Amino acid sequence: MASSVQNNRVSPSSYCACCRTCNMWCWRALKWLPVLLIVSIVTWSYYAYVLQLCIFTIESTVQQCVYLVLYHILFIMFAWSYWRTIFANIKSIPDKYKLPEEELEKLLSADTEEAQRTVLENYAKDLPIVTRTMSGSVRYCNRCVLVKPDRAHHCSICARCVLKMDHHCPWVNNCVCFHNYKFFMLFLGYALLYCIFIMSTCLPYFIRFWKGDFGAAGSSGRYHIVFAFFVALMFAVSLGSLFGYHCYLVSHNRTTLEAFRAPMFRGGADKNGFSIGAYKNFKEVFGNSPNLWFLPVFTSLGDGCEYPVRREHQLQTFTTAPDGLGYESMGTTRSSFGDGIVYPVPQQDEDTESLLSSERWDRWGERARPFDERESSSYDEL
């Protein structure tokens, strides 16, 4: 009897594993709630506008056709951009930034913090990186075991490092980063136009409702139209401020993280370190082809790892380049993407910069583990 009871018991390890699995799936499901909320609101707005306003309320056939055509153009572009932002293929950091086994062994076997930093500095000297931590050392991610490319950060929600991370957006359940930043900008822009269009076309009927002269429309239908006006107005205000802020960031070639904390170069922090002029900054996100600027098709320049920087942050001496991008380049390399942008090449024989010893480090057992406290701030892990 005792043996049968004992056999029916669940072992503590199995119970913990089941709990972790359940928590993981519950957390994944909860992260989709903001997206489902947006989809629900958009679905209801389609019903309120197309059926209640255009079909049941508007009497003029010409006006109906014009409204429906313009509405569906904005609706399709908005939905397409939103879809691409959510389901964009966020590629992982290239393998050349990941520490090989032998380098990781050197890092773990180092006895002092200075030795650990020297290992990272020696490995990173062949990588095209120009940014550093607040203490001047190489930016390194303990969780992903890699040297961070310029503008890359670790997202604690996605549990990985992301190229040119802007922020983690719960409304798209994804990181806004190099691979979907253009889609995110188009999503904000088309969502704003979508709300403004609904608001402006519903305004005359809202005024009629306010005056008590709504005509023969059904009571439920007119309330849908009035609510559509208020919801569009509310979202237009919030989207307008957010879209305007990101337009400002694009024009200055900054991410949201870099706006909160300027990137650190060897010469110090510089919030405009990656800015190459408003028009060129725009093309870095939207590409060289004007025909594709306003379509949610990936056209961003570069590979997400290397970026043009201002002259004082480049690693070598420069002379005038023929590409018209304002760079003075010698000893530079061009991207294999054919974008025409000149990228800095790391100095192969550059003296290893002395690493400061004032930084706090975490510990792996008895060994010191390289960990920049500032690099793991809440801004990095939004």
N, C-alpha and C positions, 0 to 999 in steps of 0.2 A: 504493500500500500504506500509506504513511504517512498519507495523507489519510483512508483508511478507519478506521485505528486512532484517529486524532484525532477523527473524527466519532462513534466509539463511546464516547469518554470522556464521563464526566459532569462538567459544569462544577462548580467549587467552590460557586457560589451555589446551584445546584440540589441538590447534595449536602447543604449546610447546611440548606436548606429541608426536605428529606426527613427529616433527623435531627431537626429541631425538631418536625416533624409526628409522627414516631414517638414521640419523648419525650413530647409532649403527650398522645397517646392512651394510652401506657403509664402515665403519671401519672394520667389519668382512671380507668383500669382499676384501678390500685392503690388509689385512694381508696374504691373500692367493696368492698374486701376485708373491712374490719371489719363492714360491713352484711351481707355474705354470711355471715360467721361467726355473727352473731347470728341470721340467718334459719335457718342450718343447725342451731344449737343448739335453737331453738324448734321446728323441724320434728321433730327427734329427740325432744324432750320430749313432743310431741303423740303420737308413736308409743309412747313408753314409758308415758305415763299412760293414754291412751285404750285402747290395745290390751292392753299387758302388765298393767296394774293393773286397770282397770275391767272389761275383758271377760274376760281369761284368769285373773285372780287372785281378784277379789271374787266371792263366790258369791251374795250377797243381791241380788235384782233391784231392790228399793227403794233399797238403798245405791248400786247402780250408776247408777240413774236420777238420784238426787240429786247424786252426784259429777259425772256427765256434764253435767247442766244447769248447775250452778255453774261447772264448769270452762270450758264453752264460752262462757258469758257473759263471764268474765274474759278468755278467749282472744280473743274478738272485740273487746272494748274495747281490750285491749292492742295487738292487731294494727292496729286502726283508728287509734289514736293514733300508733303508730309510723309508719304509712304517711303520715299527715298531716304529721308532723314532717319526714320525709324529703322529701316532694314538695310542701311548702307553696310557695305563690307568693310568693317574696321580691321585693317590688316595689322599683323603683329610687327614688333620691332625686328628689323633685319638681324640675321644671325651674327653678323660681324660685331654687333654691339654686346652680344652675350659672352660672358666669361667662359672660356674653355675649362675643362676639368683641371688642367695643369695650373692655369692662372688662379682658379678658385682655391686649389690646394695651397698655392703660395700665399694667397690672401688669408686663408684660415690658419696657416702655420706661422704667420708673422707675429712676432712677440710684442711689438709696440704699435701704437697708432701711427707713428711716423712711417714705419715700415709698410703698414697697410696702405697708406696713402701713396707711398712710392710705387707699390705694385699697381695700383689703379692708374697712376699718372703714366707709368711706363707703357701700360697696355693701351691707354687712350691716346698716346701721342701719334698713333697712326690713323686715328679716327677724325673725321671732319667736324670737330666740335669746337666752339669758341666760348660757350658759356660755362660758368663755374658756380659753385655754391657760395653762400654768403661769406664763408671762411676762405674761399679761394681754391678749394679742392675740386676734384672731378665729381660731377654729379652721378651718383650711383644708387641703384635701387636694390635694397636687400631682398625684397619679395620676389622680384623677377630675375635677380642675379644678372644684371646687365648695367652697362654704362649708358646713362640716359642721353639720347640725341638732343640737340638743341631744341628747346621749346616742348619737349616731351615731358609728361608727368605721369605719376602713378594714380590711377583712379581706384579708390578703395571699394566703390560699389561694383565696378566691373572686374576688380581684382586683377588688373594688369596695367602695364604702362601703355600710354596712348600718344601717338604722334601729334604734335601741335594741339595739345588739349586746350579747349576753351573752357568748358565746364561740363558737368554731367547734368543733363536735363531730364527731370522726371516726366515731363509732358511728352517726351518722345521715347522714354525708357532706353536711352542710349547716350553715349558720350558725344558731345559736339566737338569735333576735332578736324584734323586735316582731311579726312576721307569724306566727311559729310558737311563741312562748314558752308560750302556753296548751297547745298540743299537746304540747310537750316536758314540761311539768309533769304532764299527764295520762298521758303515756307512762311517766314515772318512777313515778307512783302506781299505775297498773294493772300495770306490770311487777313492782313490789314485792308487790302483792296476789296476783298470779299465782304468784310464787315462794313466798310464805307459804302459799298454799293447797296447792300441790304438796307442800311440805315437811311441812305438818301432816297431810295425808291419807296420805302415804307413811310417816310416822313409825312407826305401829304395825307395819307390815310390815318396816321396817328393824330394829325391836326383835326381831321374830320371827326375822329373818335372823341377827341378832347372837347370839341364843340357840340357833341351829341348829334352829329349829322353824318352817320356812317353809311347811310343808304340801306339797301336790302340785304346786306351780308348777314349771315347767321351769327348768332351771339358767340358761339365757340370759335368760329373762324376769325372774327374781328379781334378776339383776345389773343389768338395765335400771332396775328400781325403786330399787335401792340407789343407783345412780349418779344417778338423777333426784333423790333426796333430797339427796345431797351437792352437786350442781350448783345446786339451788334454794337450799340453805343458803348457799352461797358468794355467789351473786348477790344474795340477800336482804340479806346484810350490807353489801355495797358499795352496793346501791341504797338501802338504808335511810339510810345516811349522806349520800348524794348528794341524796336526796329531802328529807331533813330540812334540809340546808343551803339548798336552793332555796326551801323553805317559809319559812325565815328571811329570805332575800333578798326574797321576795314581800311578806312582812309589813312590811319596812322600805323597800320600793320601791327596791331596788338591783339592779344587774346584777353579774355576776361581775367584770367589769372595774372597776366602780365600787367593789366591795368591796376590790379590790387597791389602787385609787387613787381617792380621793374626787374627785368632779367639782369643777371650779374655777369659782367665780362671781366677780363683780366684787369682792365683799367677802372673797374667799378660799375655800379648800377647805371643803366641807361634805358629809360622807358621808350626811347625812339631808336634803339639800337638796330632794329630790323626794318625800319622805315626807309623806303627808297623812292619816296614821292607818291602823292595821292593816286595818280593814274596807274603807276606801276604796281602800287599796293593793291589796287582794284584788280588788275590783270593777274596778279599772283593768285587770287582767289577764284576769279571767274574765267581766266584763260585769255588766249589771244584772239579767239574767233568771236566777233560781235554777234554772229548769227546764233550762237549757243549760250550767250550770256544769261538769257532769261528762261532757259530750259533746264529742268533738273537732270542734266547730263554731266558727268564728271569731266571737268576741263581745267581743274586747278593745276598750276605749274609746279614742277619739281616732284620730289619723291617723299616729301614730308620729313626728311631727315636733315637736309642741308638747305640753308637759306642765305640769301645775300645779306651782308651786314654793312654798317657804315664803315668808312675808311679807317677810323681810329681803332676799330675792333678787329680788323683783318690781321692775319698772322704773318703776312709778308709785305714786301714793298710792291707798289702798284704803279702802272703807267696807263695812259689812256687806252681804253678798250673800244673796238669798233662796233659794239653792239648797240650803242645809243642808250644804254641803261644808266649812264652816269657813273659807271664804275671805272676805276683806274686799276687795271689788272696786269700783273705779271706773276707767273706761277699759280695760275688759277685753272680750274677745270670747268667744263661745261656739262650741264646735265644731259644724260642720255635720253631724256624725254623730248629734246629738241625745243626747249622753251626759250633758249637764248639767254638765260640768266647765268651770270658768272657766280660761281660758288667758291668760298675760300678753301685752300688746300692746306692741311696741317704741315707745319715745319717738321721735317723728319729728323733733323739734327738739332732741334731746339733744346736748350738746356731744360732739364726738368725743374719746374718751379718748386721752390721749397714749400712744404706743406705746413700750415699752422697746426699747433698742437693744442689749441684752446677749445676745440670742438668736442662735444659730448658724444660718446659712442655707446651703443648697446653691446650686450655680451651674449655670445653663444657659449654657454657653459663656462669653461675656463679661458676661452679665446675671445679676443676682442673682435667684434664684427663692425665693419665700416657702416656708419649710419649718421647722416647729417640731420640733426634735429629740425633745422629750418626747412630742409627739403621735404620733410614729411608733415608739414603743417596742414591745417585744414584747407588752405587754399589749394594745395596739391591734390587733396583727396576729396574734392567736392563730388 
